[in-house]
């Protein structure tokens, strides 16, 4: 996910930067440009300092709320990242798939970091629908991981196997060797858990019939 290139393109294409609150005549376009420059340089703390001031004094449009979400995500403030993504994303549905994929994935990762796996899954799903094929392996792996943590063994196996497919077909590089080995071990473990679950369910139903 090359966030900086996407943000740079979006910044120069935006028709307006700030939606002023009624009665307020001060524009902060120069400060907003500085915040974007800080973001592109990886200076997320400095970017947020400006964004937060702008947010207090202006009604920022949804795209810039999403930028704040990205800054919080990169600063590991996942609670605030989730908050800003949830505010912004409903109003960004007509934006380019490439831009949306960044927001969806970052939002999903923020929820995942907070161990809110159920909340992360819809955002991984949305990212999966708009991302490139060479990015799908990572998303499917994280979805499989969520299902493992939720002990949904069948769904975990399904998504981990799909991750294998996309890794092999679109990112089959040597740096993926540890990840692919990890996936093999996870699938094997899930299969064992699934067999035990099936046996336990069968025994439970059998005992229930006997008691009847």
C-alpha positions in Angstrom: 0.0 0.0 0.0 2.0 3.1 -1.2 0.1 5.7 0.7 2.2 8.7 0.0 1.9 8.5 -3.8 -1.9 8.2 -3.6 -2.2 11.1 -1.1 0.0 13.3 -3.3 -2.1 12.7 -6.4 -5.4 13.2 -4.5 -4.1 16.4 -2.9 -3.5 18.1 -6.2 -6.8 16.9 -7.8 -9.0 18.1 -4.9 -11.3 20.9 -5.9 -11.2 22.4 -2.4 -9.3 21.8 0.8 -11.5 23.1 3.6 -15.2 23.8 4.0 -15.3 27.0 6.1 -17.8 27.1 8.9 -20.4 29.8 8.3 -19.2 33.2 9.4 -15.5 32.2 9.4 -13.5 33.9 6.6 -10.0 32.5 7.5 -8.7 29.9 5.1 -5.9 27.6 6.0 -5.0 26.1 2.6 -1.3 26.8 3.2 -1.4 25.0 6.5 -3.2 22.1 5.0 -0.6 21.9 2.2 2.1 21.9 4.9 0.3 19.0 6.7 0.2 17.0 3.5 3.9 17.7 3.0 4.7 16.5 6.5 2.6 13.4 5.9 4.4 12.6 2.6 7.7 12.9 4.5 6.6 10.4 7.2 6.3 13.1 9.8 2.9 12.0 11.1 3.1 13.8 14.4 3.8 17.1 12.8 1.0 16.5 10.2 -1.5 15.7 13.0 -0.6 18.8 14.9 -1.8 20.9 12.0 -4.7 18.7 11.0 -6.1 18.8 14.6 -5.9 22.6 14.6 -7.7 22.7 11.3 -10.3 20.3 12.5 -11.0 22.5 15.5 -11.4 25.6 13.4 -12.9 24.3 10.2 -15.3 21.7 8.9 -12.8 19.5 7.1 -14.2 17.5 4.2 -14.4 13.7 4.5 -11.3 13.1 2.5 -9.2 15.0 5.0 -10.8 13.3 7.9 -9.6 10.1 6.2 -6.1 11.6 6.0 -6.2 12.2 9.7 -7.2 8.5 10.1 -4.1 7.5 8.2 -1.9 9.7 10.3 -3.3 8.2 13.5 -2.8 4.8 12.1 0.8 5.5 11.3 1.3 6.9 14.8 -0.2 3.7 16.2 -3.1 5.6 17.8 -5.6 3.0 16.6 -8.6 4.1 18.6 -8.5 7.5 17.0 -7.7 6.0 13.6 -10.9 3.9 13.8 -12.9 6.9 14.9 -11.8 9.1 11.9 -12.2 6.3 9.3 -15.7 5.6 10.6 -16.6 9.3 10.2 -15.1 9.7 6.7 -15.6 6.4 4.9 -19.4 6.6 4.4 -19.0 9.8 2.4 -16.1 8.5 0.2 -17.8 5.7 -1.7 -17.5 7.4 -5.1 -13.7 7.8 -4.8 -11.2 5.7 -6.7 -10.8 2.0 -5.8 -7.1 2.6 -5.2 -7.7 5.4 -2.7 -10.5 3.5 -0.9 -8.3 0.3 -0.7 -5.8 2.3 1.5 -8.5 3.6 3.8 -10.3 0.2 4.1 -7.1 -1.7 4.8 -5.8 0.8 7.3 -9.1 0.8 9.1 -9.1 -3.0 9.2 -5.6 -3.1 10.6 -6.5 -0.5 13.2 -9.4 -2.7 14.5 -7.1 -5.8 14.3 -4.5 -4.0 16.4 -7.2 -3.3 19.0 -8.1 -7.0 19.0 -11.6 -6.1 17.6 -11.5 -8.9 15.1 -15.2 -9.0 14.3 -15.1 -5.2 13.5 -12.0 -5.6 11.3 -13.5 -8.2 9.0 -15.9 -6.0 7.1 -13.1 -3.5 6.3 -10.8 -6.3 5.1 -13.7 -7.5 2.9 -14.1 -4.0 1.4 -10.3 -3.7 0.9 -10.4 -7.1 -0.9 -13.0 -5.9 -3.3 -11.0 -2.8 -4.5 -7.3 -3.8 -4.1 -4.8 -5.2 -6.6 -4.3 -9.0 -6.9 -0.8 -8.8 -5.5 -2.3 -7.3 -2.3 -5.0 -9.9 -1.8 -2.7 -12.5 -0.2 -2.0 -10.2 2.8 -5.7 -9.3 3.3 -6.8 -12.9 3.0 -4.1 -14.0 5.5 -5.3 -11.4 8.0 -8.9 -12.5 7.6 -7.8 -16.1 8.1 -6.0 -15.0 11.2 -9.1 -13.3 12.5 -11.1 -16.5 12.0 -8.4 -18.5 13.8 -8.6 -16.2 16.8 -12.4 -16.5 16.7 -12.0 -20.3 16.5 -13.9 -20.5 13.3 -11.7 -23.2 11.9 -13.5 -23.9 8.6 -13.6 -20.2 7.5 -10.0 -19.8 8.7 -8.9 -22.7 6.4 -10.8 -21.3 3.5 -9.2 -17.8 3.7 -5.7 -19.1 4.4 -5.9 -21.4 1.4 -7.0 -18.4 -0.7 -4.1 -16.4 0.6 -1.8 -19.2 -0.5 -3.3 -19.0 -4.0 -2.7 -15.3 -4.3 0.8 -15.4 -2.9 1.8 -18.2 -5.2 0.2 -16.6 -8.3 0.9 -12.9 -7.8 3.7 -12.6 -5.2 5.8 -15.7 -5.4 9.0 -14.3 -4.1 11.6 -15.6 -1.7 10.8 -13.1 1.0 7.4 -14.8 1.3 8.9 -18.2 2.4 8.4 -17.6 6.1 4.8 -16.4 5.6 3.9 -19.4 3.4 5.4 -21.8 6.0 3.3 -20.0 8.6 0.2 -20.5 6.6 0.9 -24.2 6.1 1.3 -24.6 9.9 -1.9 -22.6 10.6 -3.9 -24.6 8.1 -2.6 -27.9 9.6 -3.5 -26.7 13.1 -7.0 -25.5 12.0 -7.7 -28.9 10.3 -6.8 -30.7 13.6 -9.1 -28.4 15.5 -11.9 -28.8 13.0 -11.7 -32.6 13.2 -11.8 -32.5 17.0 -14.8 -30.1 16.8 -16.6 -32.4 14.4 -16.0 -35.4 16.6 -17.1 -33.5 19.7 -20.3 -32.3 18.0 -21.0 -35.9 16.8 -20.6 -37.3 20.3 -22.8 -34.6 21.8 -25.6 -35.4 19.3 -25.2 -39.1 19.9 -25.4 -38.7 23.7 -28.4 -36.4 23.3 -30.3 -39.1 21.3 -29.4 -41.7 23.9 -30.7 -39.5 26.7 -34.0 -39.1 24.8 
